[in-house]
C-alpha cells in the first residue's frame, strides 16, 4: 500500500472506527465491507480482495490480499506479526 493511501487507512482506523464498522470504507475507488473491527484491528473486504489493518504499541501494519488467497491466513499472519511488535 503506497504511503499516501496508508495515511487514509490509518486515519480511518483512529478517527472513524465506528463509522467504518457500520458502513465500510471506500479505498482507491472501491467499497470495502467491514468484516471485523475492534480497537486493535480492522478487517475489510470486497469482491476483489481485502485490507487488514492491525495496531500494535509501536506500529500500524497494513496488509492486502486478492481473491483466491485465504483472508483468514492473512489476518492471522498480520495479527501475529503485530503481537511480536506489541
Secondary structure, 3 states (H helix, E strand, C coil): CCHHHHHHHHHHHHHCHHHHHHHCEEECCEEEEEEEEECCEEEEEECCEEEEEEECCCCEEEEEEECCCCHHHHHHHHHHHHHHCC
